[in-house]
C-alpha cells in the first residue's frame, strides 16, 4: 500500500519508537519546503504617483527655506539646470538598458511607456541636490512623486553629468590677471584690506569605511594610513582652496587620514 507524504510523516511521528534527530530534521525541512511552495505569491501592486515639480516645492517652502534645503536660491537652481540639462540627457541615454530592436532601418522607434509619466530633468536635479544636502531618499521620493530607485538613479545621473560638463572642471587660475582678481575680492571683503591673498586653503577629512587589505594594497599602503588618530575615523585628507565667495578653485585628495595637512598640501598640483 502506497502512502502519501503527509500520511507517512504522521505514521513516523506517531510511532512510539525513538526517532533520530537527523530524521526529524529532514522531515521538518521537506514539510516547510512543501508549505512554502503551496503559498501563493503576492502580486506586486502598481503604485500611482503624482509627479511633483521644483516650482511646487518652492511655492511650499518659500525663498528662505528653499535656499537652506537645496543649498542655493531658486534662480541659481535654474541657472544650474540650464547648464546641466543636456549632460543629464546624454547620461540617461547612455545609462539606459533599453535597446531598439526590429523594424526597418532608419525607422522611428519609441521608448517603452512609463507608468506614471516621464521624470523631468529638473526633478532629477532637485532630488539629487536634496540628497547631497542630507535628505532621506524616502522623503525625496514622496516630495517629487518618484520611486526609491529613481532617486538613486537621479543622483548618479547628475554626478555623471557634472563630470561631463567641462565648465565645472576645478583648476586653479594660471594667469596673474585672474589671480589678482581673486586677491582683489579678498581685499574688498577683509576689514584691514589684505592685498596679497590669492586663495584661502583648508583641509577636511573625507570619512570613509575602513578599506580592505586588497584595496589598501592597491594604494601601496596599509590600512592604518587611512585612519585619522585625532578624529578616530577612516578617511582621506582633502586640501581645498577657495576664493572670497567660497567657490572651490583647487582640490587635492591624494593622502590618507593619517597624513598631516602640510604633507597633503605638498603633494598637490597647486604646491608645485
C-alpha positions in Angstrom: 0.0 0.0 0.0 1.4 3.4 -1.0 1.1 6.3 1.5 1.1 10.0 0.8 3.9 12.1 2.1 1.8 13.6 4.9 0.4 10.2 5.9 3.9 8.8 6.1 5.1 11.6 8.3 2.1 11.2 10.6 2.8 7.4 10.9 6.5 8.0 11.6 6.0 10.8 14.2 3.1 8.9 15.8 5.2 5.8 16.3 6.4 5.0 19.8 9.9 4.3 18.7 12.6 7.0 19.2 13.2 8.9 16.0 16.8 10.1 15.4 17.2 13.9 15.3 18.6 13.7 11.8 15.3 12.1 10.6 13.3 14.7 12.3 15.4 17.5 10.7 14.9 16.0 7.2 11.1 15.6 7.8 10.8 19.2 9.1 12.8 20.6 6.1 10.6 18.9 3.5 7.4 19.9 5.3 8.5 23.5 5.4 9.5 23.4 1.7 6.2 22.0 0.7 4.3 24.7 2.7 6.4 27.4 1.0 5.7 26.0 -2.4 1.9 26.0 -1.7 1.8 29.6 -0.7 0.6 31.9 -3.4 3.0 34.7 -4.4 1.6 38.1 -3.5 1.3 40.1 -6.8 3.2 43.4 -6.9 0.8 46.3 -6.7 1.4 49.2 -9.1 1.6 52.4 -7.2 0.1 55.5 -8.9 2.3 58.5 -8.2 1.7 62.2 -8.9 4.8 63.8 -10.1 5.9 66.8 -8.2 7.9 69.8 -9.6 10.6 72.0 -8.2 8.3 75.0 -8.6 5.7 73.3 -6.4 8.4 72.7 -3.7 9.5 76.4 -4.0 5.9 77.6 -3.5 5.5 75.3 -0.5 8.9 76.2 1.2 9.4 79.8 0.2 12.7 81.5 -0.8 14.5 81.3 2.5 13.7 77.6 3.4 14.3 76.6 -0.3 17.8 78.1 -0.2 18.5 76.2 3.0 17.1 72.9 1.7 18.7 73.0 -1.7 21.8 75.0 -0.8 21.1 77.6 -3.4 18.5 80.1 -4.4 15.6 79.3 -6.8 17.2 81.4 -9.6 20.6 79.7 -9.0 18.8 76.3 -9.3 17.5 77.1 -12.8 20.9 78.5 -13.9 22.5 75.3 -12.8 19.7 73.3 -14.6 20.3 75.2 -17.9 24.0 74.2 -17.8 23.5 70.5 -16.8 20.3 69.7 -18.7 22.0 68.5 -21.9 24.5 66.5 -20.0 21.7 64.9 -17.9 20.0 63.9 -21.1 23.2 62.2 -22.5 23.9 60.5 -19.2 20.4 59.0 -19.1 20.7 57.9 -22.8 24.0 56.1 -22.2 22.8 54.6 -18.9 19.6 53.2 -20.3 19.4 49.4 -20.9 16.7 49.7 -23.5 17.8 48.6 -26.9 15.7 49.3 -30.0 15.1 46.0 -32.0 13.3 45.2 -35.1 11.6 47.5 -37.6 13.0 48.9 -40.8 16.4 50.5 -41.0 16.1 54.2 -40.2 12.6 53.8 -38.8 11.2 55.7 -35.9 11.3 54.0 -32.5 9.5 55.0 -29.3 10.7 54.1 -25.8 8.5 51.9 -23.6 5.8 53.7 -21.8 6.4 54.9 -18.2 3.7 54.1 -15.8 3.5 57.4 -14.0 4.9 59.6 -16.8 8.4 60.7 -17.6 10.5 62.3 -14.9 11.6 65.8 -15.8 15.3 66.6 -15.7 14.7 69.4 -13.2 13.1 66.9 -10.8 16.2 64.7 -11.1 18.4 67.6 -10.4 16.3 68.7 -7.4 16.2 65.2 -6.0 20.0 65.0 -6.3 20.6 68.3 -4.6 18.3 67.3 -1.7 20.1 64.0 -1.4 23.5 65.8 -1.3 22.2 68.1 1.4 21.4 65.1 3.6 17.8 64.4 2.6 16.4 60.9 3.0 15.6 59.1 -0.2 12.2 58.1 1.3 11.3 61.7 1.9 12.6 62.8 -1.5 10.5 60.1 -3.4 7.4 61.4 -1.6 8.1 65.0 -2.4 8.7 64.5 -6.1 6.5 61.5 -6.7 9.2 59.1 -7.9 10.3 55.7 -6.8 13.2 55.0 -4.4 15.3 53.5 -7.2 14.7 56.6 -9.4 16.0 58.8 -6.5 19.4 57.0 -6.6 19.4 56.8 -10.4 18.9 60.6 -10.4 21.8 61.1 -8.0 24.3 59.1 -10.1 23.0 60.7 -13.3 23.6 64.2 -12.0 27.1 63.1 -10.8 27.9 61.8 -14.3 26.5 65.0 -15.9 28.8 67.1 -13.7 31.8 65.0 -14.8 30.8 65.6 -18.4 30.5 69.3 -18.1 33.8 71.0 -18.7 32.5 74.2 -17.2 32.7 72.6 -13.8 36.3 71.4 -14.1 38.3 72.5 -11.0 41.6 74.1 -11.8 43.4 77.0 -10.1 43.8 80.0 -12.5 47.2 80.1 -14.2 47.3 83.7 -15.3 48.4 86.5 -13.0 45.4 88.6 -14.0 43.0 86.0 -12.7 44.9 85.6 -9.5 44.9 89.4 -9.0 41.1 89.3 -9.4 40.9 86.7 -6.6 43.2 88.9 -4.4 41.0 91.9 -5.1 38.0 90.0 -3.9 39.7 89.2 -0.6 40.9 92.8 -0.2 37.3 94.1 -0.6 35.9 91.5 1.8 38.6 91.9 4.5 38.5 94.7 7.1 42.2 95.5 7.1 42.3 95.3 3.3 44.6 92.3 2.7 46.0 92.7 -0.8 48.1 89.6 -1.4 45.7 86.7 -0.7 45.0 84.7 -3.8 43.1 81.9 -2.1 42.0 80.5 1.3 43.2 76.9 1.9 41.9 74.5 4.5 41.8 70.7 5.0 39.0 68.3 5.8 38.8 64.6 6.5 36.5 62.8 4.0 35.1 60.0 6.1 35.0 56.5 4.6 34.7 52.9 5.6 37.8 51.0 6.6 39.4 49.8 3.4 40.0 46.1 2.9 43.5 44.7 2.7 43.1 44.3 -1.1 42.1 47.9 -1.5 45.0 49.1 0.7 47.5 47.1 -1.3 46.3 48.8 -4.5 47.2 52.1 -2.9 50.6 50.9 -1.9 50.0 51.4 1.9 48.4 49.6 4.8 45.0 50.2 6.3 46.3 52.3 9.2 47.4 55.0 6.7 43.7 55.9 6.2 43.0 56.2 10.0 42.9 59.7 11.5 44.1 59.4 15.1 42.7 62.7 16.2 39.1 62.0 15.0 39.3 58.2 15.3 37.8 57.8 11.8 39.0 56.3 8.5 39.1 58.8 5.6 41.1 60.8 3.1 42.9 64.1 3.7 41.4 66.7 1.4 43.0 70.0 0.8 41.0 72.7 -1.0 41.4 76.3 -2.0 38.6 78.8 -2.4 38.0 82.4 -3.3 36.3 85.0 -1.0 32.9 83.7 -2.0 33.7 80.1 -1.1 34.0 78.9 -4.7 36.4 76.0 -4.9 39.5 76.9 -7.0 41.6 73.8 -6.4 41.2 70.5 -4.7 43.6 67.6 -3.9 42.8 64.2 -2.3 45.9 62.1 -2.5 46.7 61.0 1.0 45.0 59.0 3.8 43.7 60.4 7.0 46.9 59.8 8.9 48.9 62.3 6.8 49.4 65.8 8.0 47.9 68.8 6.2 51.4 70.0 5.3 52.3 66.7 3.6 49.0 66.5 1.8 49.4 70.1 0.5 52.9 69.5 -0.7 51.7 66.6 -2.8 49.1 68.8 -4.6 49.5 70.3 -8.1 49.0 73.8 -6.6 52.0 73.5 -4.4 54.2 72.5 -7.3 
